[in-house]
Amino acid sequence: MHLIVAVMVAYALTWDWRKALAIGLIEPFVQTFAFAVHDRYWRRREHGSPISINAVAVYPRAPVNFPVRNNDKEELLCSN
């Protein structure tokens, strides 16, 4: 559906079906890359630390589990 809408909008702007098809096929890839960069930026801004692009692209909302020592007891904490 998204591809069809993108091609139709591109055709309405260019009146050339070849250009419209090219724009419609390229646009989802550009949008995917832009989303990953945007999400990485906001995660860095929220947490104040760098996050790898692979973690953002593969696990965008995965919880982070890590052991923490508290009064000589190990507890498993989950932060979201």
TALIN-V391345 format. One record per backbone hydrogen bond with DSSP energy under -0.5 kcal/mol. NH is the residue of the N-H (numbers start at 1). CO is the residue of the C=O. If there is no record, write none. Layout:
[[NH | CO] [NH | CO]]
This chain:
[[5 | 1] [6 | 2] [7 | 3] [8 | 4] [9 | 5] [10 | 6] [11 | 7] [12 | 8] [13 | 9] [14 | 10] [15 | 11] [20 | 16] [21 | 17] [22 | 18] [23 | 19] [24 | 20] [25 | 21] [26 | 22] [27 | 23] [28 | 24] [29 | 26] [30 | 26] [31 | 27] [32 | 28] [33 | 29] [34 | 30] [35 | 31] [36 | 32] [37 | 33] [38 | 34] [39 | 35] [40 | 36] [41 | 37] [42 | 38] [43 | 39] [44 | 40] [45 | 41] [46 | 42] [47 | 43] [48 | 44] [56 | 52] [57 | 53] [58 | 54] [59 | 55] [62 | 59] [64 | 79] [65 | 63] [66 | 77] [68 | 75] [70 | 68] [70 | 73] [73 | 70] [75 | 68] [75 | 73] [77 | 66] [77 | 75] [79 | 64] [79 | 77]]
